[in-house]
Amino acid sequence: MAVMGVLKKCADCGTVFVAENPASKYCPCCSARRNIPGPARGNGYRKPPPDALTLDVRAADAAGLSYGVWRAREDDRKRKAKEAIHRKIEERKKKHGESEDQLAAHEHESRG
């Protein structure tokens, strides 16, 4: 028994072809051109990267804390780190005997 096909006109190039599937719209050449694998064709819609708030909420969830508690601890950690840096700067000033006037004069000289 011979396989019967339907004569169809390609929606892309307009050639007449024998379609094995009556629902097909494109000839074999145009169909092959349309069915390019994903990476060569492009990935279409890409999810946007998560914003900063979403990343913070995920970090809080990973730590097993609510966002408010996690945010308070993060702010304290950042504040303490900043204070430690300022403390080291003050110790360095005292150690080297530099006063604020000398530092300001040095900065003014270096700017030219």
JORA-V293575 format. One record per residue. PSI is psi in whole degrees, 0 to 359 (NA if undefined). Layout:
<<PSI> <PSI>>
This chain:
<<129> <145> <124> <140> <173> <136> <126> <158> <129> <133> <343> <301> <345> <3> <152> <133> <164> <117> <125> <328> <122> <344> <354> <144> <341> <149> <166> <323> <311> <326> <318> <323> <327> <334> <49> <140> <157> <306> <326> <328> <330> <159> <4> <232> <129> <136> <136> <153> <149> <148> <175> <320> <317> <318> <320> <318> <320> <320> <319> <318> <320> <329> <352> <25> <161> <162> <319> <316> <316> <317> <318> <317> <320> <317> <319> <318> <316> <320> <317> <322> <319> <319> <322> <320> <315> <323> <318> <323> <316> <319> <320> <319> <316> <320> <319> <359> <27> <130> <170> <327> <318> <320> <319> <320> <320> <317> <322> <320> <321> <334> <336> <NA>>
